[in-house]
């Protein structure tokens, strides 16, 4: 069996690691020119689904390295208004989770971990153009540089704007939510630490502000900084990486604060997605003039070069299709809003299930098509409900973003949160439901 993977993102690399570990021939083709292109040093939360997939797919020592490079686990999940008054506060225990069930990792570090050991498997500067399926069951992928590769299966792991999906499932639609976001980061220092309440320093925090504007804060504090040492090797100050991307934005061994600001597109410039970091930084400062001074100072201290824009989109669910020698994983098939924070974790889950099916087929000599069909049946069952739930929590058509009724909607949301905050049993049930979506308590083989 030979598997071709288009896209060296989280899902594609996890799949390649699992197949390589099982002795299945795999090649990964990435459109970026080098291993350092397209890397943003911001946070991704790895849930039990994601951690379980990494544990199953990575070689043991590499999984241990992943665990060694995570930040201190968040203890709290807290919602605030723009004046930093608590609306609803939950803890790890409310989710029915242990301290090891959730991991905060730097995206850049995770990418470096997943690339480790695949140096002879991943090819960069290979932009996918199209594929051809053959009567003998094989498939050939063609690239912009004139090269091509043939295998038994082509896996589109090329993200939200997937070129593989456009050819394979032209009926699959990507929908605009009407929401845009800016993300940024700044170092965690004595000065910036003093701006944050204790629950923010040890948790994931969300801000619900007027007009539907919002923010999310993650503090990334790494254990190895506590004794004055800096992690070397994977997750450390990769010399080649820092030469290509100088500056703190990609110095991912240091403690930092990652934040995101979101707003409806009506309240943003028409050319928002083309703006540079400095312009995006100014937009955030202009939109938060009535927010708590400490939050304002946090945004002000952010290096504008770390700011980049995000167009929040979602996939429209697709009815099951006939399985073939082409399949899709991660955002290439089920892009989600950040409402649940499970996009990367679902991609890792895809990779694990597909790798298991392909490994079994390779070992038993059963058709690749059967393995693909088994994966796609499961993916349809779990992915589309998560897409829908993510949209429910982050949808520009919601009343919260309406010009007139938005004020009433925001007041209702805030009141509801404050009430739940004083009802421990209700709060635990709410947290347990959220935890279930992230894989807490799920048993998979």
Order of alpha helices (4+ residues) and beta strands (2+ residues): beta-alpha-beta-beta-alpha-alpha-beta-beta-beta-alpha-beta-beta-beta-beta-beta-alpha-beta-alpha-alpha-beta-beta-alpha-beta-alpha-alpha-beta-beta-alpha-alpha-alpha-alpha-alpha
